[in-house]
Amino acid sequence: MTFDLWLLLAITLLAGAMSPGPSVALIIRTAITYDRASAFAVALAHGFGIAVYAIAVVLGLATLIQSSAAVMTTLQIGGALFLFYLGFQILSGGIENLGKGADSSADESDPRAVPKLTLWRHSVNGFLIVFFNPKVVIFFVAIFSQFLQTGQSLTTQLMAAAMAGGIDAAWYALVAFCVSNQRFAEALSAASPMIDVAFGVLFMVFAVFVLLGL
């Protein structure tokens, strides 16, 4: 591909990564509620998931996935259930922390106390939120595939797939870095339980809308 085409591809991939949705909500919530390292783990795993779908397009697998109504429906249901599960877990933790705050105003425990999650668990969440998102499949089949030509070498196409994952991971890592800024995080620390409740409801609403759209 020419430099202009690579540049256009990069801009297209960045625009796709910047589109709002449950992924950015998960990154923001993780950065606020946990820490920067956890949010970075989600961002890197999210980028890896994007690269997997990009490689699937290169290998022609994504077209087969999109053409199968059963597979697409399974992805949608799986994604909705995963979002609902995340939302329920986040909402439960937020309500529990709000209850603790109401029961003991003198309690000096961290209002951001949440169930401990390993970096591996955060990474799994970041990957699954991509894997169960059929919109990602549609994006790569409809848009990313337009940059792949029959005369290109496999190396070039795999480089394009790697670029997709790299740009996605870099964008979400930037979001995580900004949100987890010390001053920003401290300002939101006391409001963390309310933020958890809001994000929990948001994820569950996302899930309901996906299921209603089937």
Backbone bond lengths (Angstrom), bond angles and torsions (degrees), N, CA, C in turn:
res aa  C-N    CA-C-N  psi(-1)  N-CA   C-N-CA  omega(-1)  CA-C   N-CA-C  phi
1 M - - - 1.468 - - 1.524 109.82 -
2 T 1.321 116.19 150.07 1.460 121.39 177.37 1.525 109.68 -76.13
3 F 1.332 115.44 166.38 1.469 120.39 179.43 1.528 110.69 -60.26
4 D 1.330 117.03 -41.92 1.467 120.80 -179.84 1.527 111.37 -60.58
5 L 1.324 116.20 -38.99 1.459 120.02 -179.39 1.531 110.91 -70.53
6 W 1.340 115.86 -38.85 1.465 119.62 176.19 1.530 110.19 -62.21
7 L 1.327 116.02 -41.58 1.463 120.84 -179.67 1.527 110.47 -64.69
8 L 1.320 116.77 -43.51 1.460 121.10 178.68 1.524 110.73 -63.15
9 L 1.327 116.12 -39.96 1.456 120.46 177.80 1.528 110.26 -62.75
10 A 1.331 116.87 -44.01 1.465 121.12 -179.94 1.524 111.00 -61.03
11 I 1.326 116.85 -43.36 1.469 121.00 179.52 1.524 110.55 -64.75
12 T 1.329 116.35 -41.55 1.465 121.05 179.27 1.524 111.18 -63.08
13 L 1.337 116.37 -44.10 1.457 121.02 179.86 1.528 111.09 -65.72
14 L 1.332 116.46 -38.63 1.465 120.09 179.07 1.522 110.45 -65.75
15 A 1.326 116.21 -41.24 1.469 120.27 178.10 1.525 110.46 -61.50
16 G 1.330 116.20 -39.83 1.456 119.79 178.10 1.515 111.91 -65.61
17 A 1.336 116.40 -40.66 1.464 120.61 -179.98 1.528 111.47 -67.03
18 M 1.329 116.63 -33.41 1.459 121.21 -175.82 1.525 113.16 -80.74
19 S 1.310 117.97 -9.01 1.461 119.86 -179.08 1.527 109.85 -64.86
20 P 1.341 117.42 136.60 1.472 120.33 -177.67 1.516 112.06 -68.41
21 G 1.320 115.70 154.73 1.459 120.42 -179.93 1.517 110.59 166.89
22 P 1.316 117.51 -172.00 1.466 120.89 -177.64 1.525 113.77 -63.55
23 S 1.326 117.81 -26.20 1.469 119.87 -178.81 1.529 111.29 -64.53
24 V 1.321 116.49 -48.59 1.464 119.30 -179.63 1.522 110.37 -67.50
25 A 1.340 116.86 -32.64 1.461 120.23 176.74 1.529 110.54 -63.68
26 L 1.336 116.47 -40.59 1.463 120.77 178.97 1.516 110.77 -65.58
27 I 1.330 117.50 -42.17 1.460 121.25 179.09 1.524 110.56 -61.50
28 I 1.326 117.05 -47.74 1.466 121.32 -178.01 1.524 110.40 -63.52
29 R 1.313 116.19 -45.08 1.460 119.36 -179.04 1.529 111.53 -63.91
30 T 1.329 116.75 -41.31 1.461 120.76 179.71 1.523 111.08 -64.53
31 A 1.336 116.44 -41.71 1.473 120.54 -179.67 1.516 111.32 -64.64
32 I 1.325 116.96 -39.12 1.464 121.29 -177.68 1.519 111.38 -75.84
33 T 1.320 116.82 -45.46 1.459 121.57 -172.41 1.522 113.02 -82.25
34 Y 1.327 116.69 -34.65 1.460 119.71 -179.05 1.527 110.09 -106.11
35 D 1.316 117.82 -102.60 1.463 120.01 178.93 1.523 109.38 -159.21
36 R 1.315 115.08 178.57 1.462 120.61 -176.32 1.525 111.49 -64.21
37 A 1.339 116.86 -40.61 1.469 120.07 -178.52 1.530 110.81 -61.77
38 S 1.328 116.67 -40.78 1.464 120.51 178.92 1.524 110.92 -64.08
39 A 1.344 116.38 -42.82 1.464 120.69 179.44 1.524 110.64 -65.79
40 F 1.337 116.61 -38.14 1.467 120.12 176.76 1.530 110.52 -63.06
41 A 1.341 116.69 -38.19 1.467 120.58 178.54 1.524 110.13 -61.94
42 V 1.333 116.80 -42.25 1.462 120.88 177.48 1.524 110.08 -63.49
43 A 1.339 116.50 -43.65 1.468 121.33 -178.19 1.526 111.55 -62.27
44 L 1.329 116.87 -45.33 1.466 120.79 -178.94 1.530 111.11 -66.04
45 A 1.332 116.37 -41.70 1.462 119.80 179.18 1.524 110.71 -67.57
46 H 1.332 116.38 -35.26 1.463 120.72 177.42 1.531 109.57 -63.96
47 G 1.322 116.06 -44.37 1.462 119.78 177.11 1.512 112.42 -62.44
48 F 1.335 116.33 -37.33 1.462 120.25 177.51 1.528 110.42 -63.89
49 G 1.336 116.27 -40.79 1.455 120.28 178.20 1.521 111.85 -62.93
50 I 1.323 116.07 -39.81 1.470 120.86 176.92 1.530 110.18 -63.28
51 A 1.333 116.57 -42.48 1.467 120.78 179.13 1.524 110.85 -62.63
52 V 1.336 116.85 -36.75 1.462 120.81 179.01 1.524 110.13 -61.55
53 Y 1.324 116.93 -45.38 1.470 119.73 178.85 1.523 111.41 -67.89
54 A 1.332 116.80 -35.71 1.464 119.61 178.15 1.529 110.30 -64.33
55 I 1.320 116.70 -41.48 1.463 120.53 177.44 1.526 109.99 -65.98
56 A 1.336 116.71 -35.17 1.461 120.38 177.51 1.525 110.55 -61.64
57 V 1.333 116.55 -36.38 1.463 120.21 176.68 1.524 109.92 -66.17
58 V 1.334 116.29 -43.92 1.464 121.10 178.83 1.526 110.69 -57.82
59 L 1.318 116.26 -40.57 1.461 121.04 -177.25 1.529 112.87 -86.38
60 G 1.330 116.63 -4.34 1.452 120.84 178.48 1.514 114.72 84.74
61 L 1.339 117.29 4.36 1.464 119.98 -177.06 1.525 112.12 -74.24
62 A 1.345 116.72 -33.95 1.461 120.10 -176.87 1.521 111.66 -63.55
63 T 1.331 116.53 -34.66 1.465 119.68 178.37 1.521 110.65 -63.72
64 L 1.335 116.28 -39.99 1.458 120.45 177.50 1.521 111.10 -64.85
65 I 1.348 115.65 -38.91 1.460 119.45 179.39 1.521 110.41 -63.91
66 Q 1.342 116.16 -45.97 1.458 120.30 -177.71 1.527 111.61 -66.62
67 S 1.316 116.61 -33.57 1.468 119.98 -177.35 1.521 112.60 -76.51
68 S 1.318 117.37 -12.42 1.458 121.19 179.88 1.529 109.58 -97.80
69 A 1.323 116.29 111.01 1.464 120.93 -179.58 1.532 110.99 -62.02
70 A 1.319 116.55 -36.35 1.464 120.50 -178.55 1.524 111.25 -65.63
71 V 1.340 116.25 -43.10 1.462 120.35 -179.52 1.525 110.47 -66.94
72 M 1.337 117.23 -44.04 1.459 120.52 179.91 1.528 111.04 -63.20
73 T 1.321 116.72 -40.47 1.466 120.41 178.51 1.521 110.64 -65.73
74 T 1.337 116.25 -39.98 1.464 120.72 177.64 1.525 110.88 -61.64
75 L 1.333 116.88 -42.32 1.464 121.21 177.44 1.520 110.79 -61.97
76 Q 1.330 116.58 -43.23 1.459 120.43 -179.45 1.524 111.57 -63.88
77 I 1.342 116.01 -45.60 1.462 119.53 179.68 1.525 110.37 -65.40
78 G 1.340 115.79 -44.79 1.460 119.50 178.79 1.515 111.45 -60.19
79 G 1.325 116.97 -42.46 1.460 121.05 179.30 1.515 111.50 -64.44
80 A 1.325 116.92 -42.25 1.462 120.62 179.81 1.528 111.08 -63.94
81 L 1.337 116.17 -43.85 1.462 119.83 179.39 1.524 111.44 -65.04
82 F 1.341 116.63 -38.64 1.464 120.24 179.05 1.526 110.42 -65.73
83 L 1.349 117.32 -44.50 1.456 121.15 178.17 1.533 110.90 -62.35
84 F 1.328 116.01 -41.51 1.466 119.54 179.58 1.524 110.47 -64.25
85 Y 1.341 115.93 -40.36 1.475 120.24 178.02 1.526 110.54 -62.26
86 L 1.335 116.65 -47.57 1.465 120.09 178.54 1.524 110.46 -60.09
87 G 1.330 115.48 -45.77 1.458 119.94 -179.16 1.512 112.22 -60.74
88 F 1.328 116.34 -43.19 1.468 120.29 179.83 1.526 110.81 -63.46
89 Q 1.336 117.01 -43.75 1.462 120.83 179.24 1.526 111.16 -62.06
90 I 1.343 116.37 -45.44 1.465 121.04 -179.47 1.521 110.65 -65.76
91 L 1.335 116.48 -44.92 1.464 121.00 -179.26 1.524 111.23 -62.73
92 S 1.330 116.59 -42.72 1.468 120.40 179.84 1.527 110.85 -61.33
93 G 1.345 115.97 -44.53 1.458 119.58 179.14 1.519 111.88 -63.56
94 G 1.336 116.58 -40.39 1.459 120.30 179.83 1.508 112.03 -64.83
95 I 1.329 117.00 -43.50 1.459 120.91 179.13 1.522 110.76 -64.78
96 E 1.342 116.08 -39.95 1.468 120.28 178.95 1.525 110.94 -62.50
97 N 1.333 116.99 -43.18 1.460 120.58 -179.81 1.530 111.60 -69.20
98 L 1.334 116.52 -34.67 1.467 119.39 175.41 1.525 110.23 -64.39
99 G 1.335 116.36 -39.37 1.456 120.65 178.48 1.515 111.92 -64.49
100 K 1.325 116.61 -40.40 1.468 120.28 178.68 1.517 110.40 -63.55
101 G 1.335 115.59 -40.83 1.459 119.37 -179.65 1.513 111.74 -65.93
102 A 1.324 116.59 -35.06 1.462 120.05 -179.33 1.527 111.22 -75.36
103 D 1.332 117.77 -31.88 1.459 121.70 -176.66 1.518 112.60 -76.00
104 S 1.315 117.81 -28.86 1.469 120.81 -174.58 1.515 110.46 -144.77
105 S 1.334 115.02 95.89 1.457 119.57 -179.77 1.515 111.32 -72.43
106 A 1.333 116.43 -19.54 1.460 119.81 -179.27 1.509 112.27 -90.64
107 D 1.308 116.68 -3.89 1.467 121.07 -179.33 1.506 110.09 -66.90
108 E 1.335 117.16 126.35 1.454 121.72 -177.64 1.513 112.34 -97.11
109 S 1.315 117.02 10.12 1.461 119.04 179.58 1.507 110.16 -67.17
110 D 1.302 115.72 157.16 1.461 121.97 -178.32 1.513 110.79 -64.58
111 P 1.366 118.79 120.57 1.456 120.35 -179.97 1.513 112.76 -65.79
112 R 1.311 116.26 -13.36 1.454 120.47 179.95 1.523 112.43 -92.44
113 A 1.373 115.44 10.28 1.462 118.97 -178.55 1.522 110.04 -57.81
114 V 1.304 116.02 123.35 1.456 121.87 -178.89 1.521 107.82 -139.30
115 P 1.325 117.21 161.31 1.466 119.14 177.41 1.528 110.58 -56.48
116 K 1.316 115.54 135.69 1.459 120.23 -179.53 1.521 110.79 -69.08
117 L 1.331 115.46 133.83 1.457 121.05 174.97 1.519 108.09 -125.73
118 T 1.324 116.06 137.64 1.456 119.80 177.61 1.529 109.71 -74.99
119 L 1.330 115.96 163.69 1.460 119.75 176.43 1.529 110.31 -61.59
120 W 1.328 116.11 -32.84 1.464 120.02 178.12 1.529 110.36 -63.23
121 R 1.336 117.61 -41.65 1.460 121.24 -179.97 1.541 110.11 -66.09
122 H 1.324 116.88 -40.66 1.460 119.84 176.48 1.535 109.94 -62.03
123 S 1.331 116.32 -40.23 1.460 120.79 179.42 1.527 110.94 -63.43
124 V 1.321 115.88 -41.92 1.473 120.00 178.52 1.524 110.16 -61.47
125 N 1.336 116.82 -42.58 1.464 120.33 178.13 1.525 110.92 -60.65
126 G 1.333 116.09 -42.70 1.458 120.22 -179.89 1.515 112.56 -64.43
127 F 1.325 116.69 -38.06 1.468 120.44 -179.79 1.525 111.20 -72.89
128 L 1.333 116.94 -44.34 1.460 120.39 -175.59 1.521 112.36 -67.27
129 I 1.325 117.33 -31.97 1.464 118.69 -179.55 1.530 110.49 -68.09
130 V 1.342 116.52 -22.27 1.467 120.52 172.67 1.525 110.10 -85.24
131 F 1.312 116.00 -47.83 1.461 121.00 -173.91 1.520 112.61 -57.59
132 F 1.344 117.22 -37.04 1.458 120.86 -177.66 1.526 112.75 -95.11
133 N 1.320 116.50 18.93 1.466 120.31 179.95 1.528 109.72 -106.36
134 P 1.334 118.40 100.78 1.470 120.22 -177.80 1.523 113.09 -65.22
135 K 1.337 117.28 -19.93 1.464 120.03 178.29 1.523 110.83 -64.49
136 V 1.329 116.26 -29.53 1.465 120.30 177.78 1.524 109.66 -66.30
137 V 1.329 116.05 -41.64 1.468 120.30 177.87 1.522 110.08 -60.11
138 I 1.326 115.75 -46.84 1.464 120.54 -178.69 1.524 110.89 -62.16
139 F 1.332 116.79 -41.89 1.458 121.10 179.89 1.524 111.20 -59.61
140 F 1.326 116.19 -46.53 1.457 118.88 -175.76 1.529 112.37 -74.40
141 V 1.324 116.69 -33.73 1.467 118.66 177.80 1.525 110.47 -71.32
142 A 1.348 116.82 -41.90 1.461 120.64 -174.50 1.522 113.77 -82.42
143 I 1.334 117.44 -34.22 1.470 120.12 -172.62 1.529 112.64 -112.80
144 F 1.323 116.45 -54.94 1.462 119.54 -177.19 1.522 111.56 -59.59
145 S 1.331 116.36 -38.02 1.467 120.44 -177.63 1.523 112.26 -63.43
146 Q 1.337 117.33 -22.16 1.460 120.55 -179.28 1.534 112.29 -67.50
147 F 1.323 115.80 -19.20 1.464 120.28 179.86 1.532 111.64 -90.58
148 L 1.310 116.41 -4.64 1.462 120.70 179.63 1.523 109.42 -99.73
149 Q 1.312 116.10 128.56 1.454 121.12 -177.32 1.522 109.77 -122.65
150 T 1.310 115.61 154.46 1.466 120.54 -176.00 1.520 112.67 -62.40
151 G 1.336 116.97 -29.70 1.451 119.49 -177.75 1.517 114.11 -80.81
152 Q 1.333 117.41 -5.16 1.461 120.72 -178.07 1.527 110.89 -77.77
153 S 1.310 114.35 150.02 1.462 118.88 175.94 1.518 109.47 -77.94
154 L 1.321 116.50 158.78 1.460 121.09 177.75 1.526 110.39 -61.26
155 T 1.339 116.69 -34.57 1.465 120.95 179.35 1.525 110.77 -61.19
156 T 1.329 116.53 -44.40 1.460 120.76 179.00 1.521 111.09 -61.71
157 Q 1.321 116.94 -43.26 1.453 120.96 -178.73 1.531 111.61 -67.92
158 L 1.315 116.31 -37.42 1.465 119.42 176.74 1.524 111.06 -69.27
159 M 1.326 116.91 -33.35 1.468 120.28 174.81 1.521 110.48 -63.80
160 A 1.326 116.74 -38.72 1.462 120.92 177.37 1.530 110.13 -64.68
161 A 1.320 116.63 -39.36 1.461 120.69 177.70 1.527 110.93 -65.24
162 A 1.330 116.00 -41.64 1.461 120.86 178.15 1.527 110.19 -63.89
163 M 1.332 116.35 -38.27 1.465 120.57 177.13 1.523 110.61 -61.48
164 A 1.335 116.75 -39.86 1.465 120.90 179.32 1.525 110.55 -59.61
165 G 1.331 115.80 -48.02 1.456 119.38 179.59 1.515 112.42 -67.24
166 G 1.337 116.63 -39.18 1.464 120.80 -178.67 1.519 112.73 -65.96
167 I 1.320 116.80 -44.59 1.462 120.59 -179.83 1.527 110.34 -65.58
168 D 1.316 116.38 -41.88 1.469 120.19 178.86 1.523 111.08 -61.78
169 A 1.335 116.37 -48.40 1.464 120.28 -179.79 1.519 111.18 -63.16
170 A 1.335 117.36 -40.35 1.462 121.26 -179.41 1.523 111.31 -64.88
171 W 1.337 116.77 -41.52 1.464 120.04 -179.81 1.529 111.05 -63.29
172 Y 1.333 116.24 -48.19 1.462 119.18 -178.32 1.531 111.63 -70.28
173 A 1.315 117.29 -29.95 1.467 119.89 174.50 1.526 110.08 -66.09
174 L 1.339 116.66 -38.00 1.465 120.85 176.98 1.523 110.32 -64.12
175 V 1.335 116.21 -43.41 1.471 119.92 177.18 1.530 109.89 -60.16
176 A 1.330 116.28 -44.90 1.459 121.05 179.69 1.530 111.03 -61.85
177 F 1.321 116.45 -41.26 1.468 120.95 -179.55 1.528 110.52 -62.93
178 C 1.317 116.49 -44.66 1.468 120.76 -177.78 1.524 111.38 -67.73
179 V 1.330 115.85 -44.86 1.463 119.59 -177.60 1.520 111.84 -68.24
180 S 1.335 116.76 -33.92 1.461 120.63 -177.77 1.524 112.45 -88.65
181 N 1.331 117.03 11.09 1.461 120.37 173.75 1.529 109.08 -54.24
182 Q 1.337 117.05 138.33 1.459 121.39 -171.38 1.527 112.91 -54.53
183 R 1.327 117.40 -47.55 1.464 119.84 -178.21 1.520 110.96 -65.22
184 F 1.311 115.41 -41.91 1.461 120.13 -179.99 1.516 110.36 -64.75
185 A 1.334 115.75 -44.58 1.466 120.48 -178.21 1.526 110.90 -65.07
186 E 1.338 117.27 -40.75 1.456 120.45 179.70 1.523 111.09 -65.43
187 A 1.321 116.13 -37.08 1.462 119.80 -179.99 1.525 111.42 -66.12
188 L 1.335 115.90 -31.55 1.459 120.40 -177.46 1.528 113.02 -94.55
189 S 1.333 116.30 -7.09 1.459 120.09 -174.09 1.528 112.19 -57.54
190 A 1.326 116.79 -48.78 1.463 120.65 -177.44 1.518 111.41 -65.76
191 A 1.328 116.00 -28.34 1.469 119.83 -178.25 1.522 112.26 -90.71
192 S 1.322 117.75 5.97 1.463 121.65 -174.71 1.531 113.79 -55.62
193 P 1.349 119.21 -43.45 1.475 118.09 178.47 1.526 112.93 -59.48
194 M 1.336 117.17 -42.18 1.459 120.41 178.75 1.527 110.98 -65.95
195 I 1.341 115.95 -36.75 1.464 120.46 177.81 1.521 109.95 -64.33
196 D 1.342 116.38 -40.75 1.467 119.90 177.92 1.533 111.07 -62.14
197 V 1.325 116.06 -42.66 1.465 119.90 178.76 1.530 109.97 -61.31
198 A 1.341 116.04 -44.39 1.464 120.32 -178.62 1.521 111.51 -63.51
199 F 1.344 116.77 -46.30 1.464 120.14 -179.89 1.523 111.47 -69.16
200 G 1.329 117.44 -35.13 1.453 120.29 177.38 1.522 111.21 -61.27
201 V 1.339 115.56 -46.27 1.465 120.29 177.96 1.526 110.05 -63.42
202 L 1.344 116.47 -41.62 1.463 120.90 -179.49 1.523 111.30 -59.30
203 F 1.330 117.42 -46.49 1.457 120.93 -179.10 1.528 110.92 -64.08
204 M 1.315 116.39 -40.09 1.463 119.58 -179.31 1.528 110.86 -68.72
205 V 1.322 116.99 -35.55 1.467 120.77 176.33 1.524 110.15 -66.30
206 F 1.350 116.57 -43.06 1.460 120.42 174.56 1.529 110.16 -52.59
207 A 1.337 115.64 -47.51 1.462 121.05 -177.24 1.524 111.44 -62.03
208 V 1.329 116.24 -44.21 1.471 120.17 -179.35 1.521 110.92 -62.92
209 F 1.336 117.15 -42.77 1.450 120.06 179.99 1.538 111.75 -63.82
210 V 1.342 116.49 -37.22 1.464 120.00 177.26 1.522 110.28 -63.19
211 L 1.331 116.49 -45.53 1.465 120.31 -178.85 1.528 111.43 -66.66
212 L 1.335 117.31 -37.72 1.456 120.38 179.68 1.537 110.83 -69.43
213 G 1.339 115.97 -25.13 1.456 119.76 -178.68 1.512 113.98 -82.42
214 L 1.342 117.57 -6.51 1.468 120.10 -179.32 1.524 110.90 -71.38
